Amino acid sequence: MRIFSVLLIIVLIMFVTNYLLMNNSTQRLYEQMKENNHLIVSGIIQSIDDTFKDINNLIYSIDTLPYNPRDNQEVDYTNYLLYKDMHKLITLSSSHDFIEEVVVFFDQSNLAITSKGTIDLNEFFNEQYKNKQNNAMFWTSFFNDEKTLEIFPAKTYMKKVSGDNYRAKNLITIAGNTQFSSKNIIVFLDVDALLDIIDQKTMMDETSFLILDQDNNIVLTTEEKINLGEVVRGLLVDEGEETILKNQMYEYVVYKSDYNGFTYINRIPIQYTAVASITKDQQTIMLISGIITLFLLIILSIYLFRPMKKVSLIIGGEPNWKSIYQSTLHLKQNIKESKSIEKALQSELNRHIFINAIREGNDKDRDDTKLKEYFSEILKSNHFILLKWVFDSKQANDIGDWQKFMERGLKQELHYETVLLNKDLEFLVLIGIDQKSERSQVVQSIQKLMNQAQNSLKADSYAIISKGYNTKVEHLRLAFQDIINTSLYRNIGVESLLYDAESIHHTVQVYFPVDKIEKIPNLLVSGNEKDFIQIINAIMNENLDLNIHRHQFIAILQSLLLYMKRPVQLNEEEEQQLFKLEMDFENRIRESQNLEELKSSFMVVVKFILEKGRQLKAQESKLNPVFIAQYIELHYMDNLYLEHMAKITDTSSKYFSKYFKNAFGVNFVEYLHRVRINYAKEHLRNENITIAEIGEKVGYLNPTTFASTFKKYTGLSPSNYREKIINTE
């Protein structure tokens, strides 16, 4: 009896200990899953908030477009311009994938402008997108009340597919305007596309997510049958704050946006089914094991003093040992699977925390705490470098192939810490070094790996490397900022596809000679292509010698295009051709990684404008920009006045003044002063004669008039300008 009591106490202690450990492990697993879900939902809320912000910016941009129907304008052409710019804004919007349609119409107008063109307002709401409540009459009445932006909860619209065929679409409607114009703007958001965000964020199973507007109406939900009465009743949450409510079955995490006052609710079960199932299985196994153990203790106690042969016979013939052994194996297998799931979730959580932390998310302190907790073992080197490696997304290889190549190559060449997929084919690599002096070796090794990727994977890529930093969590953000700054401010003369943050040469000096650039329109209309091209090439070459930043070089090219286009007159088809060339130039600016691509795409537009300048010169008559510009260039030193030019062109003074303003963008007197001042600059720079003589030479008989006019257009008196030129040379 004593032996039985001692063994029973030992078994009971082991049983209680295992039970407590099991409960503790289960609770920790549940809390970890809840924390993971909370981080994922925070990302979802941020994504949806950003979507509403972007839609608000889109509505503001459309509302401020300078197109309103006027008596002196053609309505069709105004609508076409509005459609073209609106379509461009929608395409460039980061929320483009969620936008089902954008509709703009004016008061007292039955015509609606959409992203696909113009359509009758009644036909659009009563035929293309049908809803019994939100029809054309409803929207006309809504905007007559002059309401500002309002977001309507998701409703089902019947979208016309073809003929009499309709398809149900679940849409959120954002309507109103920002009071900058008379435009009435409606944006339809695709609910299914928004719900895809939640699916892609891998929200935990058995959880629900919904959005309420300021009046607690459901705007978006992942589960149709949700009773919100017990959640929102008496609930008061400040903007930007989060609160948690519980009942017997669920826990509700309620967050109110500080941007639009929307309420986001995440419903989490008090006990996940998967965790409960594991707990129940473990409890069953423990209960069975306890019963069997107790039974064995009784048997062992009864037969302990029996002959050994009988004991061995009893043990050998007892079938329960096999059952115990199989149950133990099953328990071990369950524990192994649980650890595998936890490891995968931990890896995804590490990536999420790392990327959010270096981008300085909303909850910076919590991100820093988690980052220190999860990366304490990884950040073990004295210093580190952050690398961003981007592969060409046009390549057909799987993302896993690129990542395996990087990990294998970096492991052979360097002591890297971890590789994280930022988005698409952009990788962030944390590289540990013992001394900052090792950084140059790292740069050489990365360049070698990029060459290997080009040869073995046939993959185009570029990389950006940060400066070296001491191993501290707060330095991660500094390294990530290096990546961003290097992408924007790298010097134009750098042809390598490995951009080094330490190699950036900061400069504020650019070559932008205003006096020469102002000659570009004159040279273009006068057909002087040689001097025209010479000025363009000189500006590009001078800025290359200065090794200015890439964004500065692009701004100079865009400014030159504005000067070139000013005197060119185009018909509608030619305007479309020029628009396509400029759009192609803008796209190449974003995609190009070397100087030659920038210059070649720019020269395509320049050649088109030159060709139109030749055609304009071929159609020369007295009343055209070419003849007028050439006449002024030849007679600027004479006593030119408006009546004289009208007589030369066989027109009246009033007609010539209006024509000149439309053709040259400035009035005749302003243009004449600029031509004279440009020639005066040349004389001051190259000739050693008096100020009065130079003024008379360019058409100013009164020295005082010449001096005041020169200072008005240059900011300096003629003598000060000459002195500045002499000191500069």
Buried (B, 14 or more C-beta within 10 A) or exposed (E): EEEBEEBBEEBEEEBEEBBEEBEEBBEEBBEBBBEBBBBBBBBBBBBBBEBBBBBBBBBBBBBEBEBEBEEEEEBEEBBBBBBBBBBEBBEEBEBEEBBBBBBBBBEEBEBBBBBEEBBBBBEBBBBBBBBEEBBBEEBBEBBEEEEEBEBBBBBEBBBBEEEEEBEEBBBBBBBBBBEEBBBBBBBBBBBEBBBEBBEEBEBBEBBBBBBBBEEEEBBBBBEEEBEBEEBBEEBEEEEEEBEEBEEEEBBBBBBBBEEBEBBBBBBBBEEBEBBBEBBEBBBEBBEBBBEBBBEBBEBBBEBEEEEEEEBEEBEEEBEEEEEBEEBEEEBEEBEEEBEEEBEEBEEBBBBBBBBBBBBEBEBEEBBBBBBEEBBEEBBEBEBBBBBBBBBEEEBEBEEEBBBEBBBEBBEEBBBBBBBBBBEEBEBBBBBBBEEBEBBEEBBEBBBEBBEBBEEEBEBBBBBBBBBBBEBEBEBBBBBBBBBEBBBEBBBBBBEBBBBBBEBBEEEEEBBBEEBBBBBBBBBBBBBBBEBBBEBBEEBBEBBBEBBBBBEBBBBBBBEBBEBBBBBBBBEEEBEEEBEEBBEEBEEBBEEBBEBEEBBEBBBEBBEBBBEBBEEBBEEEEEBBBBBBBBBBBEBBBEEBEBEBBBEBBEBEBEEBBEBBBEBBEBEBEEBBBBBBBBBBBEBBBEEEEEBBEBBBBBBBEEBEEBBEBBBEBBEBBBEEBBEEBEEEE
